[in-house]
Amino acid sequence: MKPLSLLLSTCLAASAALPLAAVAAPAHFAVENGQFLLDGKPYVIRSGEMHYPRIPHAEWRDRLRKARAMGLNTITTYAFWNVSEPEPGKFDFTGDNDIATFVRTAQEEGLNVIVRPGPFVCAEWEFGGFPAWLLRTPGLRVRSYDARFLSASAAWFKRLGQELAPLQSTRGGPILMMQVENEYGYVGNDRDYMAAIRQQMLDAGFDVPLFMSNGPGPTWMSRGTLPGMLSVINFTGDATKTERAFRRSAAQMEGMPKMAGEYWSGWYDRWGEEHKTRSTEEVAGSLGWMLDHDISFNLYMVDGGTNFGWMNGANNDDAHYLPVTTSYDYDSPIDEAGRLTPKYDALRKAIAAHLPKGEHLPKPPASSPTTATARVELRESVGLLDALPTLSAQPRTSVTPQGMESFGQNYGLILYRKKLDNDAKGKLDVNDVHDYATVLTDGHAIGTLDRRKDEHSLPVDLKKGSTLDLIVENMGRINIGPGMEDDYKGITFSVQLAGEDLTQWTVYPLPLNDLSGLKYGSGAAPGGPAFWHGTLEVPTVAGTFLDMRGWHKGNVWINGHHLGRFWEIGPQQSLYVPASWLHKGRNDVVVLEMQGGGSHSIAGMANPVFSTKPAP
């Protein structure tokens, strides 16, 4: 058997493989002789994944307490670079981005912590956690030995170290381990890159045991793991598949503690597809098998939460763009609203049957309440085109269309405007649409172009002097695999009409960061994209789900909080509103509807709705 080697700052000054020897953290946590040890005793990590930006910070303690009561002794989270460095060198670790407070709260609730600081996180999160401003540098390649990328990631780790290094177990904190990169074996095998990321973490002051996480089996693990490093596997399935995953990975994990770095307890949704779930019996059976064999695990997810705002990611399956929904409920044991599910009860029972002698589970807290509200009509509105002076800074000019990154914009919508010099009839061809375009002439919608369907053209018959507007929504950058490195948003190349290039555009970046200046009217409804405004009366403060059936496509803000996207194609037909974002009485609601017609009413529901069939 090969003895285990752990990579700690005291023994890793270079990127070369270390002599194989057991190394323990100087505090109470150690990895030794094929086991995790806590205070010198064998320790099975019972972890669940929970992401701090996906849950409002006012509700962190409640969710962590519920995770502890389910039987977990550890919480795992990514550190999300893009929310904490929204612009180069401008860091934000406040509010929902305050990872240090999240870690401290976990410790206060009796939980240890594993942190996965990236820089790549995947997570069905916008751009895999990378800040969009990286794309402003032409040719920069993320997840590579590109010096420009490594310079940015080193600054990220250095600043993150100021938040988290004091919270490591080596200094009396709850952080037991940290992960280097994430599932890198799926996309590459550049050991110089992996070693550089590991060294950046060490230089940032991270001195707890480091590990790497990949799919099971020799292919992914050998490509995505540095020699001598602790290696864990990510997978799902019933007990038989779980046993097979560890058997396939035995050679790569020889002499190491066995751990499921991610056991997928559910799955996520993508727009236009069926709602995904995973059998409680399957998950409980697999968890029981791992506990029978003293195998550590991390349930991904214990509480999925929500992709608030613009933060959902997207897949690129065989060059087919598939954006993820706003809800990240993930069919988790604790649901999006903080309610305890039958899966929670089943997993708690499985864990309770395997507790070490003398350990007892705390009583579960009550499920978080949800409420329904009366339906209200949103009667005030303003057309998006009419609101341009309020929404956009000075418009820009561009000979040819450019992606939003060229204008210093990260998220939201971007409008391209062209006044036609001549009559034009034929095919309007937009290359490329990233990701969903609403096409208008003289303020009237004439069609849409959807990247999911590879749509990029439509027939038009336009007159001289007509104003052509192309409003393009960034539906979320690809979060893993091919296409990430050049997923620019907006119109990325050209617009042609009847085979001729259209040039000389006026461009309006629309990040929609602040809607407070909008002036609404109560007259005739706008025919194209418009903001609708009203109030939702909440008699008792509790979480609720806004019923968006009858609307078409757009975004919702409540009391200034950006809930995220809705789209009639489903499967998500409602939007979760956290209790901490509501107050008793009147609550301000703004809905951006990209299409005319349809409903303009909303109501809160006690339960979510998932359906791929739009309302009649």
C-alpha positions as CSV (number, residue, x, y, z in Angstrom):
1,M,0.0,0.0,0.0
2,K,1.1,3.6,-0.6
3,P,1.2,5.7,2.5
4,L,-0.8,9.0,2.4
5,S,0.7,12.4,1.8
6,L,-1.0,15.6,2.7
7,L,0.0,19.0,1.2
8,L,0.3,21.6,3.9
9,S,2.1,24.9,3.9
10,T,4.8,23.6,6.2
11,C,5.8,20.9,3.7
12,L,4.9,22.3,0.3
13,A,7.2,25.1,-0.8
14,A,7.2,24.0,-4.4
15,S,5.0,22.3,-7.0
16,A,6.8,19.0,-7.1
17,A,5.3,15.9,-5.5
18,L,6.2,15.4,-1.9
19,P,7.7,12.3,-0.2
20,L,4.8,10.1,0.8
21,A,4.3,10.6,4.6
22,A,1.4,11.3,6.9
23,V,1.1,14.9,7.9
24,A,-1.2,16.3,10.6
25,A,-2.5,19.8,11.0
26,P,-0.9,21.3,14.1
27,A,-4.3,21.7,15.8
28,H,-6.9,19.0,16.4
29,F,-7.6,17.8,12.9
30,A,-5.3,15.4,11.1
31,V,-5.2,13.0,8.1
32,E,-3.1,10.0,9.0
33,N,-2.9,6.2,8.2
34,G,-5.9,6.3,5.8
35,Q,-8.1,8.1,8.3
36,F,-9.4,11.5,9.3
37,L,-8.6,12.1,12.9
38,L,-10.2,14.6,15.3
39,D,-8.4,15.0,18.6
40,G,-6.6,11.8,17.8
41,K,-9.7,9.7,17.2
42,P,-11.0,8.4,13.9
43,Y,-13.5,10.9,12.4
44,V,-16.1,10.4,9.7
45,I,-16.9,13.7,8.1
46,R,-20.7,14.0,7.7
47,S,-20.9,17.1,5.5
48,G,-23.6,18.9,3.6
49,E,-23.0,21.6,0.9
50,M,-24.6,25.0,1.5
51,H,-23.7,28.2,-0.4
52,Y,-23.9,31.5,1.4
53,P,-24.8,33.7,-1.6
54,R,-27.8,31.5,-2.3
55,I,-29.4,32.1,1.1
56,P,-30.0,35.6,2.6
57,H,-27.5,36.1,5.5
58,A,-30.4,36.7,7.9
59,E,-31.4,33.0,7.4
60,W,-27.9,31.4,7.6
61,R,-28.2,30.4,11.2
62,D,-31.6,28.8,10.8
63,R,-30.4,26.7,7.8
64,L,-27.1,25.7,9.5
65,R,-29.0,24.7,12.7
66,K,-31.2,22.5,10.6
67,A,-28.2,20.9,8.9
68,R,-26.7,20.1,12.3
69,A,-30.0,18.6,13.5
70,M,-30.1,16.3,10.5
71,G,-26.9,14.7,11.8
72,L,-24.2,16.6,9.9
73,N,-21.0,17.6,11.7
74,T,-19.6,19.7,8.8
75,I,-20.7,22.2,6.2
76,T,-19.0,22.6,2.9
77,T,-19.1,25.8,0.8
78,Y,-17.4,27.2,-2.2
79,A,-16.0,30.7,-2.0
80,F,-17.5,32.7,-4.9
81,W,-14.9,35.0,-6.5
82,N,-17.4,36.9,-8.7
83,V,-19.6,38.2,-6.0
84,S,-16.7,39.2,-3.8
85,E,-14.6,41.0,-6.5
86,P,-17.2,42.5,-8.8
87,E,-14.6,44.8,-10.3
88,P,-10.9,44.4,-10.4
89,G,-9.4,45.2,-7.0
90,K,-12.8,46.2,-5.5
91,F,-13.7,43.5,-2.9
92,D,-17.0,43.1,-1.1
93,F,-17.3,40.7,1.8
94,T,-20.4,42.3,3.3
95,G,-24.0,41.1,3.7
96,D,-24.7,37.9,1.7
97,N,-21.0,37.9,0.6
98,D,-19.7,37.7,4.1
99,I,-18.1,34.2,4.0
100,A,-16.2,34.7,7.3
101,T,-19.4,35.3,9.2
102,F,-21.0,32.3,7.5
103,V,-18.1,30.2,8.7
104,R,-18.2,31.6,12.3
105,T,-22.0,31.0,12.4
106,A,-21.4,27.4,11.4
107,Q,-18.9,27.0,14.2
108,E,-21.4,28.5,16.7
109,E,-23.9,25.9,15.6
110,G,-21.6,23.0,16.3
111,L,-20.4,22.5,12.7
112,N,-16.9,22.2,11.2
113,V,-16.3,23.7,7.8
114,I,-14.7,22.7,4.5
115,V,-14.0,25.5,2.1
116,R,-13.6,25.2,-1.7
117,P,-12.2,28.5,-2.8
118,G,-11.8,27.7,-6.5
119,P,-10.9,29.8,-8.2
120,F,-13.3,27.7,-10.4
121,V,-16.4,26.5,-8.6
122,C,-18.8,25.3,-11.3
123,A,-21.9,25.1,-9.1
124,E,-24.3,26.0,-11.9
125,W,-23.2,29.5,-11.0
126,E,-22.6,32.4,-13.4
127,F,-19.3,31.8,-15.2
128,G,-18.4,29.1,-12.8
129,G,-17.7,31.7,-10.1
130,F,-15.2,33.7,-12.2
131,P,-15.7,37.4,-12.4
132,A,-17.0,38.5,-15.8
133,W,-14.4,41.3,-16.0
134,L,-11.8,38.6,-16.8
135,L,-13.4,38.5,-20.3
136,R,-12.5,42.1,-20.9
137,T,-8.9,41.0,-21.5
138,P,-8.7,39.7,-25.1
139,G,-7.5,36.1,-25.3
140,L,-7.3,35.5,-21.6
141,R,-7.9,31.8,-20.7
142,V,-9.4,30.9,-17.4
143,R,-8.4,27.6,-15.7
144,S,-5.0,27.8,-17.4
145,Y,-1.4,28.8,-16.9
146,D,-2.1,32.1,-18.6
147,A,-0.1,34.6,-16.6
148,R,-2.9,37.2,-16.7
149,F,-5.3,34.8,-15.2
150,L,-2.9,33.6,-12.6
151,S,-2.2,37.2,-11.6
152,A,-5.9,37.8,-11.0
153,S,-6.4,34.5,-9.1
154,A,-3.4,35.2,-6.9
155,A,-5.0,38.5,-5.9
156,W,-8.2,36.8,-5.1
157,F,-6.6,34.2,-2.9
158,K,-4.6,36.8,-1.1
159,R,-7.6,38.8,-0.2
160,L,-9.7,35.7,0.7
161,G,-6.9,34.7,3.0
162,Q,-7.5,37.8,5.1
163,E,-11.0,36.6,5.7
164,L,-10.5,32.9,6.2
165,A,-6.9,32.1,7.2
166,P,-7.7,33.1,10.9
167,L,-10.6,30.6,10.9
168,Q,-8.6,27.5,10.0
169,S,-8.5,24.7,12.5
170,T,-4.7,25.3,12.8
171,R,-5.6,28.6,14.5
172,G,-8.5,27.4,16.5
173,G,-11.2,27.9,13.9
174,P,-13.7,25.4,12.3
175,I,-12.1,25.1,8.8
176,L,-10.7,21.5,8.6
177,M,-9.7,21.3,5.0
178,M,-9.7,23.3,1.7
179,Q,-10.0,22.2,-1.9
180,V,-7.6,23.0,-4.7
181,E,-9.4,23.9,-8.0
182,N,-12.6,21.8,-8.7
183,E,-13.2,18.7,-10.9
184,Y,-10.3,19.8,-13.1
185,G,-9.9,16.3,-14.5
186,Y,-13.0,16.8,-16.6
187,V,-11.4,19.5,-18.7
188,G,-7.6,19.3,-18.4
189,N,-4.5,17.8,-17.1
190,D,-2.1,20.7,-16.8
191,R,-0.1,20.0,-13.7
192,D,1.7,23.3,-13.8
193,Y,-1.6,25.1,-13.6
194,M,-2.8,22.9,-10.7
195,A,0.4,23.3,-8.9
196,A,0.3,27.1,-9.4
197,I,-3.2,27.3,-7.8
198,R,-2.1,25.1,-4.9
199,Q,0.9,27.4,-4.3
200,Q,-1.3,30.5,-4.5
201,M,-3.5,29.0,-1.7
202,L,-0.4,28.3,0.4
203,D,0.9,31.8,-0.2
204,A,-2.4,33.2,1.0
205,G,-1.9,31.5,4.4
206,F,-4.1,28.4,4.0
207,D,-2.3,25.7,6.0
208,V,-5.0,23.1,6.7
209,P,-4.9,19.9,4.7
210,L,-5.6,20.5,1.0
211,F,-7.4,18.1,-1.3
212,M,-8.6,17.7,-4.9
213,S,-12.0,16.5,-6.1
214,N,-12.9,14.7,-9.4
215,G,-15.1,12.2,-11.0
216,P,-14.6,8.6,-9.9
217,G,-12.1,6.3,-11.7
218,P,-8.6,6.5,-13.0
219,T,-9.3,8.7,-16.0
220,W,-10.6,11.8,-14.2
221,M,-8.6,11.3,-11.0
222,S,-5.3,10.9,-12.7
223,R,-5.9,14.0,-14.9
224,G,-7.2,16.2,-12.1
225,T,-5.1,15.4,-9.1
226,L,-1.5,16.3,-8.2
227,P,0.7,13.4,-7.1
228,G,0.5,12.8,-3.4
229,M,-2.6,14.9,-2.7
230,L,-5.6,13.7,-0.9
231,S,-8.2,12.8,-3.5
232,V,-12.0,12.6,-3.2
233,I,-14.7,11.7,-5.7
234,N,-18.0,13.2,-7.0
235,F,-20.9,11.0,-8.1
236,T,-24.4,9.9,-7.4
237,G,-26.5,6.7,-7.5
238,D,-27.8,4.0,-5.3
239,A,-25.7,1.9,-2.9
240,T,-24.6,-0.4,-5.7
241,K,-23.3,2.5,-7.8
242,T,-21.7,4.0,-4.7
243,E,-19.8,0.9,-4.0
244,R,-18.8,0.7,-7.7
245,A,-17.5,4.3,-7.6
246,F,-15.2,3.6,-4.7
247,R,-14.1,0.3,-6.2
248,R,-13.2,2.0,-9.5
249,S,-11.2,4.7,-7.6
250,A,-9.4,2.4,-5.2
251,A,-6.0,2.6,-6.8
252,Q,-6.1,6.4,-6.8
253,M,-7.3,6.6,-3.2
254,E,-5.0,3.9,-1.8
255,G,-3.7,4.8,1.7
256,M,-6.1,7.8,1.9
257,P,-9.4,8.3,3.8
258,K,-12.3,7.5,1.6
259,M,-14.7,10.4,0.9
260,A,-17.4,11.4,-1.4
261,G,-16.5,15.0,-2.1
262,E,-19.9,15.5,-3.7
263,Y,-22.7,13.0,-3.4
264,W,-25.4,14.6,-5.5
265,S,-28.6,14.4,-3.3
266,G,-30.8,15.8,-6.1
267,W,-30.3,17.7,-9.3
268,Y,-30.8,21.1,-10.9
269,D,-33.2,22.5,-13.5
270,R,-32.6,24.1,-16.9
271,W,-35.1,26.3,-18.7
272,G,-37.4,24.4,-21.0
273,E,-36.8,20.9,-19.5
274,E,-38.7,18.8,-17.0
275,H,-38.2,19.4,-13.2
276,K,-35.5,17.2,-11.8
277,T,-35.7,15.2,-8.5
278,R,-33.8,12.2,-7.0
279,S,-35.3,9.4,-5.1
280,T,-35.2,9.7,-1.3
281,E,-34.7,5.9,-1.0
282,E,-31.7,6.0,-3.4
283,V,-30.0,8.8,-1.5
284,A,-30.7,7.3,2.0
285,G,-29.5,3.9,0.8
286,S,-26.3,5.3,-0.6
287,L,-25.7,7.4,2.6
288,G,-26.3,4.3,4.7
289,W,-23.8,2.3,2.7
290,M,-21.1,4.9,3.1
291,L,-21.7,5.1,6.9
292,D,-21.6,1.3,7.1
293,H,-18.1,1.5,5.7
294,D,-16.9,4.5,7.7
295,I,-16.7,6.6,4.5
296,S,-16.9,10.3,4.8
297,F,-19.3,12.3,2.6
298,N,-20.5,15.7,1.5
299,L,-24.1,15.8,0.4
300,Y,-24.4,18.2,-2.5
301,M,-26.7,19.9,-1.6
302,V,-28.2,19.9,1.9
303,D,-29.9,23.2,1.1
304,G,-29.7,24.3,-2.5
305,G,-31.1,27.8,-2.2
306,T,-31.7,30.3,-5.0
307,N,-29.7,31.8,-7.9
308,F,-30.8,35.3,-7.0
309,G,-30.3,38.1,-9.5
310,W,-28.3,37.3,-12.6
311,M,-26.2,34.6,-10.9
312,N,-27.5,31.4,-12.6
313,G,-25.0,29.5,-14.8
314,A,-25.5,27.6,-18.0
315,N,-24.4,24.3,-19.5
316,N,-22.9,23.8,-23.0
317,D,-23.9,20.3,-23.9
318,D,-22.4,19.4,-27.3
319,A,-22.3,23.1,-28.2
320,H,-26.0,23.5,-27.1
321,Y,-26.5,26.4,-24.7
322,L,-28.7,25.5,-21.7
323,P,-29.2,28.1,-19.0
324,V,-30.0,27.1,-15.4
325,T,-33.2,28.3,-13.7
326,T,-33.4,30.8,-10.8
327,S,-34.4,28.1,-8.4
328,Y,-31.6,25.9,-7.1
329,D,-33.8,23.9,-4.8
330,Y,-31.9,20.8,-6.0
331,D,-34.5,18.5,-4.4
332,S,-32.4,19.0,-1.3
333,P,-33.3,17.7,2.2
334,I,-33.9,21.3,3.2
335,D,-35.9,23.0,0.5
336,E,-35.5,26.4,-1.1
337,A,-37.7,28.0,1.5
338,G,-36.0,26.3,4.5
339,R,-38.6,23.6,5.0
340,L,-37.7,20.1,6.1
341,T,-38.6,17.5,3.6
342,P,-39.2,13.7,3.7
343,K,-35.7,13.4,2.4
344,Y,-34.5,15.3,5.5
345,D,-36.3,12.9,7.8
346,A,-35.0,9.8,5.9
347,L,-31.4,11.0,6.0
348,R,-31.6,12.0,9.6
349,K,-32.8,8.5,10.4
350,A,-29.9,6.9,8.4
351,I,-27.3,9.1,10.2
352,A,-28.8,8.5,13.6
353,A,-28.4,4.7,13.1
354,H,-24.7,5.1,12.6
355,L,-23.8,7.6,15.3
356,P,-20.6,7.0,17.4
357,K,-21.3,5.9,21.0
358,G,-22.3,8.8,23.1
359,E,-23.3,11.2,20.3
360,H,-26.9,12.3,20.1
361,L,-28.7,14.4,17.5
362,P,-30.3,17.7,18.5
363,K,-34.0,18.1,18.0
364,P,-34.7,19.6,14.5
365,P,-36.0,23.1,14.5
366,A,-39.4,23.8,13.1
367,S,-39.8,24.0,9.3
368,S,-39.7,27.5,8.0
369,P,-43.2,28.8,7.4
370,T,-44.5,30.0,4.0
371,T,-47.6,32.0,3.3
372,A,-50.0,32.9,0.5
373,T,-51.0,36.4,-0.3
374,A,-54.0,38.0,-2.1
375,R,-53.6,38.5,-5.9
376,V,-52.9,42.0,-6.9
377,E,-52.9,43.7,-10.3
378,L,-49.8,45.8,-11.2
379,R,-51.4,48.8,-12.8
380,E,-48.4,51.2,-13.2
381,S,-45.9,50.7,-16.0
382,V,-43.2,52.3,-18.1
383,G,-41.8,51.0,-21.4
384,L,-38.2,50.0,-21.3
385,L,-37.4,52.2,-24.3
386,D,-39.1,55.2,-22.6
387,A,-36.9,54.5,-19.5
388,L,-33.6,54.5,-21.3
389,P,-32.5,57.9,-20.1
390,T,-33.0,56.7,-16.5
391,L,-31.6,53.2,-16.9
392,S,-28.5,53.8,-19.0
393,A,-25.6,56.2,-18.6
394,Q,-24.5,58.1,-21.7
395,P,-25.1,55.8,-24.7
396,R,-22.1,54.6,-26.5
397,T,-21.3,54.3,-30.2
398,S,-19.8,51.4,-32.0
399,V,-19.1,50.8,-35.7
400,T,-20.0,47.1,-35.3
401,P,-21.8,45.5,-32.4
402,Q,-19.6,44.5,-29.4
403,G,-20.2,42.3,-26.4
404,M,-21.3,43.9,-23.2
405,E,-17.8,43.2,-21.7
406,S,-16.4,45.7,-24.2
407,F,-18.5,48.4,-22.5
408,G,-17.5,47.4,-19.0
409,Q,-20.8,45.6,-18.3
410,N,-21.0,42.3,-16.6
411,Y,-24.7,41.3,-16.3
412,G,-28.2,42.4,-17.4
413,L,-29.4,43.5,-20.8
414,I,-27.8,45.5,-23.6
415,L,-29.6,47.4,-26.3
416,Y,-28.2,47.9,-29.8
417,R,-29.9,50.7,-31.9
418,K,-29.6,51.4,-35.6
419,K,-31.6,54.0,-37.7
420,L,-31.9,52.7,-41.2
421,D,-30.5,54.8,-44.0
422,N,-32.5,52.9,-46.7
423,D,-35.5,50.6,-47.2
424,A,-34.4,47.0,-46.4
425,K,-36.2,43.7,-47.0
426,G,-34.8,40.3,-46.4
427,K,-33.1,38.3,-43.6
428,L,-31.9,40.0,-40.5
429,D,-29.0,37.8,-39.3
430,V,-27.5,38.4,-35.9
431,N,-24.2,36.6,-35.1
432,D,-24.0,35.6,-32.4
433,V,-26.9,36.1,-30.0
434,H,-25.8,35.7,-26.4
435,D,-28.3,34.8,-25.2
436,Y,-31.9,36.0,-25.9
437,A,-32.7,38.9,-28.2
438,T,-36.0,40.8,-28.5
439,V,-36.2,42.5,-31.9
440,L,-38.2,45.8,-32.3
441,T,-38.7,48.3,-35.0
442,D,-40.0,51.7,-34.1
443,G,-40.8,50.3,-30.6
444,H,-42.9,47.4,-31.8
445,A,-41.7,43.8,-31.2
446,I,-41.3,41.8,-34.4
447,G,-39.6,38.7,-33.1
448,T,-37.2,37.0,-30.7
449,L,-33.9,35.1,-31.1
450,D,-33.1,32.3,-28.6
451,R,-29.6,30.9,-28.3
452,R,-30.9,27.7,-26.8
453,K,-32.5,27.0,-30.2
454,D,-29.6,28.3,-32.3
455,E,-31.8,31.1,-33.6
456,H,-30.1,34.0,-35.1
457,S,-32.2,35.3,-38.0
458,L,-35.7,36.4,-39.0
459,P,-37.3,38.0,-42.1
460,V,-37.9,41.7,-42.0
461,D,-39.3,44.4,-44.3
462,L,-38.1,47.8,-43.0
463,K,-38.5,51.3,-44.3
464,K,-35.9,54.1,-44.5
465,G,-35.8,56.0,-41.2
466,S,-37.0,53.0,-39.2
467,T,-35.3,52.5,-35.8
468,L,-34.1,48.9,-35.3
469,D,-33.6,47.9,-31.6
470,L,-32.0,44.6,-30.5
471,I,-32.3,44.1,-26.8
472,V,-30.1,41.2,-25.7
473,E,-30.3,39.5,-22.3
474,N,-27.3,37.7,-20.7
475,M,-29.0,34.5,-19.6
476,G,-26.0,33.3,-17.6
477,R,-22.5,32.4,-18.6
478,I,-21.4,28.9,-19.2
479,N,-20.2,27.5,-15.9
480,I,-18.1,24.4,-17.0
481,G,-16.4,23.0,-20.0
482,P,-15.8,24.2,-23.5
483,G,-17.1,27.6,-24.4
484,M,-16.5,29.2,-21.0
485,E,-13.4,31.1,-22.1
486,D,-15.2,33.1,-24.8
487,D,-18.8,33.3,-23.6
488,Y,-19.1,37.0,-24.3
489,K,-22.6,38.5,-23.9
490,G,-24.7,40.6,-26.2
491,I,-24.0,40.5,-29.9
492,T,-20.6,39.1,-30.3
493,F,-19.8,39.6,-34.0
494,S,-22.1,41.2,-36.6
495,V,-25.6,42.1,-37.8
496,Q,-26.5,41.7,-41.4
497,L,-29.6,42.7,-43.3
498,A,-30.2,41.2,-46.7
499,G,-26.6,40.1,-46.7
500,E,-25.1,43.6,-46.0
501,D,-23.4,44.5,-42.7
502,L,-25.2,47.0,-40.5
503,T,-22.8,49.4,-39.0
504,Q,-22.8,52.6,-36.8
505,W,-24.7,51.5,-33.8
506,T,-25.8,53.3,-30.7
507,V,-25.4,51.0,-27.7
508,Y,-27.2,51.3,-24.3
509,P,-25.7,49.1,-21.5
510,L,-28.5,48.1,-19.1
511,P,-27.1,46.4,-16.0
512,L,-30.4,47.3,-14.2
513,N,-28.5,47.8,-10.9
514,D,-30.8,50.6,-9.7
515,L,-34.5,50.9,-10.7
516,S,-35.3,53.6,-8.1
517,G,-35.4,56.3,-10.7
518,L,-38.1,54.8,-12.9
519,K,-41.2,57.0,-13.4
520,Y,-44.4,54.9,-13.9
521,G,-47.7,55.9,-15.4
522,S,-51.1,54.4,-15.3
523,G,-52.2,55.0,-18.9
524,A,-52.2,52.7,-21.8
525,A,-50.0,49.6,-21.4
526,P,-46.7,49.6,-23.3
527,G,-46.7,47.2,-26.3
528,G,-43.1,46.0,-25.9
529,P,-40.7,45.3,-23.0
530,A,-41.9,47.2,-19.9
531,F,-41.5,47.6,-16.2
532,W,-44.7,46.9,-14.2
533,H,-45.0,48.3,-10.7
534,G,-47.3,47.7,-7.7
535,T,-47.4,46.6,-4.1
536,L,-47.9,43.1,-2.6
537,E,-49.7,43.2,0.7
538,V,-48.2,40.7,3.2
539,P,-50.3,40.2,6.3
540,T,-47.8,37.9,8.1
541,V,-44.1,37.9,7.3
542,A,-43.0,34.5,6.0
543,G,-41.4,33.2,2.8
544,T,-43.6,33.0,-0.2
545,F,-43.5,32.0,-3.9
546,L,-44.6,34.5,-6.4
547,D,-47.0,33.0,-9.0
548,M,-45.6,34.1,-12.4
549,R,-48.0,32.0,-14.5
550,G,-49.6,34.2,-17.1
551,W,-46.5,36.3,-17.5
552,H,-44.0,35.6,-20.4
553,K,-40.3,36.3,-19.7
554,G,-38.4,38.7,-17.5
555,N,-37.2,39.5,-14.0
556,V,-38.7,40.5,-10.7
557,W,-37.5,42.8,-7.9
558,I,-39.2,43.1,-4.5
559,N,-38.3,45.8,-2.0
560,G,-35.2,46.4,-4.2
561,H,-34.0,42.8,-4.0
562,H,-33.6,41.1,-7.4
563,L,-35.3,37.8,-7.1
564,G,-34.2,36.5,-10.5
565,R,-35.7,35.4,-13.8
566,F,-39.0,33.9,-14.8
567,W,-39.9,32.3,-18.1
568,E,-43.2,30.7,-19.1
569,I,-41.4,27.7,-20.7
570,G,-40.7,26.4,-17.2
571,P,-40.2,24.2,-15.4
572,Q,-40.0,27.0,-12.8
573,Q,-43.3,28.9,-12.7
574,S,-42.8,30.7,-9.4
575,L,-40.1,32.7,-7.7
576,Y,-39.1,32.3,-4.1
577,V,-39.2,35.4,-1.9
578,P,-37.3,35.0,1.4
579,A,-39.0,36.2,4.6
580,S,-36.1,38.4,5.4
581,W,-36.7,40.4,2.3
582,L,-40.3,41.2,3.2
583,H,-42.0,43.3,5.8
584,K,-45.6,43.3,7.1
585,G,-47.9,45.4,5.0
586,R,-47.1,46.9,1.6
587,N,-44.1,45.5,-0.3
588,D,-42.8,47.2,-3.5
589,V,-42.8,45.0,-6.6
590,V,-41.3,45.6,-10.0
591,V,-41.6,43.2,-12.9
592,L,-39.7,43.5,-16.1
593,E,-41.8,41.8,-18.8
594,M,-40.0,41.4,-22.1
595,Q,-43.2,40.7,-24.1
596,G,-46.5,42.4,-24.5
597,G,-49.9,41.0,-23.5
598,G,-50.4,38.3,-20.9
599,S,-51.2,38.8,-17.2
600,H,-50.0,41.7,-15.1
601,S,-51.1,40.3,-11.7
602,I,-49.1,38.5,-9.0
603,A,-49.9,36.5,-5.9
604,G,-47.8,34.8,-3.2
605,M,-48.2,31.1,-2.8
606,A,-47.3,28.8,0.0
607,N,-45.7,26.3,-2.4
608,P,-43.7,26.5,-5.6
609,V,-45.0,25.5,-9.0
610,F,-43.0,23.5,-11.5
611,S,-44.4,22.8,-14.9
612,T,-43.1,22.9,-18.5
613,K,-46.6,23.9,-19.7
614,P,-47.3,27.7,-19.6
615,A,-50.5,28.9,-18.2
616,P,-53.4,29.3,-20.6
